[in-house]
Amino acid sequence: MTGVLVAALAGYLIWVEVILRRLTDTLGKVAFGVGAIAHRVQPVETTVGEINGDLIGVADALEALAADLEPRRASRAS
């Protein structure tokens, strides 16, 4: 009876070991993939900063244009 219990526990422990090894392998692949993605998107940060700087200029120009057009709009409404 005790031998059967020990054999069953050993079987479950071996099964847990197999699952943990697979999990470790999968996590290693995920970590490698995340590192590769981080490396690939690193140059994007500077590009996004440049685009944002350009868009600030566009926003300022549009606000100035809207301010110039407001008196014309008000005079047409009168």
Backbone torsions as a table, in degrees:
resi	resn	phi	psi	omega
1	MET	NA	-46.5	179.4
2	THR	-65.1	-36.7	179.5
3	GLY	-63.3	-37.7	178.6
4	VAL	-66.2	-42.1	179.1
5	LEU	-63.4	-44.7	178.6
6	VAL	-63.1	-41.5	179.2
7	ALA	-64.9	-40.4	178.8
8	ALA	-64.9	-44.6	178.1
9	LEU	-63.1	-40.8	178.0
10	ALA	-62.9	-41.1	178.2
11	GLY	-61.6	-44.9	178.4
12	TYR	-65.0	-39.2	178.3
13	LEU	-64.8	-38.9	176.9
14	ILE	-64.5	-41.8	179.0
15	TRP	-62.6	-41.5	177.2
16	VAL	-62.5	-40.3	178.4
17	GLU	-61.8	-43.4	179.1
18	VAL	-61.2	-45.4	179.8
19	ILE	-62.3	-43.7	-179.8
20	LEU	-65.2	-37.0	177.6
21	ARG	-65.4	-42.1	177.2
22	ARG	-63.3	-42.1	179.3
23	LEU	-62.8	-43.1	177.9
24	THR	-61.2	-42.0	178.0
25	ASP	-62.6	-45.6	-179.9
26	THR	-64.4	-43.4	179.0
27	LEU	-64.0	-35.4	175.7
28	GLY	-63.1	-42.0	177.8
29	LYS	-65.5	-41.0	178.7
30	VAL	-64.1	-44.1	179.1
31	ALA	-61.9	-40.6	177.7
32	PHE	-63.9	-42.9	179.9
33	GLY	-63.8	-42.3	178.9
34	VAL	-64.7	-40.1	176.9
35	GLY	-62.9	-40.4	178.4
36	ALA	-65.3	-40.9	178.5
37	ILE	-64.5	-43.8	178.8
38	ALA	-60.4	-39.0	178.6
39	HIS	-66.7	-39.6	-177.6
40	ARG	-70.9	-33.4	-176.5
41	VAL	-91.8	-3.1	-179.5
42	GLN	-57.5	-43.6	178.8
43	PRO	-67.4	-17.3	-177.7
44	VAL	-65.1	-32.8	-176.9
45	GLU	-58.0	-46.3	-179.8
46	THR	-68.2	-37.9	179.6
47	THR	-65.4	-42.7	178.5
48	VAL	-63.5	-38.0	176.7
49	GLY	-62.7	-41.4	177.6
50	GLU	-65.1	-44.1	179.0
51	ILE	-62.4	-42.4	179.0
52	ASN	-61.6	-41.7	177.1
53	GLY	-61.4	-41.4	177.4
54	ASP	-65.0	-39.6	-178.7
55	LEU	-69.7	-28.0	175.2
56	ILE	-63.9	-41.9	176.3
57	GLY	-63.1	-41.1	178.2
58	VAL	-64.2	-43.6	179.3
59	ALA	-62.3	-41.9	177.9
60	ASP	-62.5	-42.7	179.5
61	ALA	-64.4	-40.6	178.8
62	LEU	-67.0	-38.1	176.7
63	GLU	-64.7	-40.7	177.4
64	ALA	-64.5	-41.3	178.0
65	LEU	-63.4	-42.5	178.4
66	ALA	-63.7	-38.9	178.0
67	ALA	-66.2	-37.8	177.8
68	ASP	-68.5	-35.0	-177.3
69	LEU	-81.1	-20.1	-177.1
70	GLU	-60.4	-46.0	178.3
71	PRO	-62.0	-36.8	178.4
72	ARG	-64.9	-41.1	-179.8
73	ARG	-66.0	-40.8	179.9
74	ALA	-66.0	-38.5	-179.5
75	SER	-70.2	-32.4	177.3
76	ARG	-70.9	-32.4	-178.0
77	ALA	-73.4	-22.2	-176.9
78	SER	-76.0	NA	NA
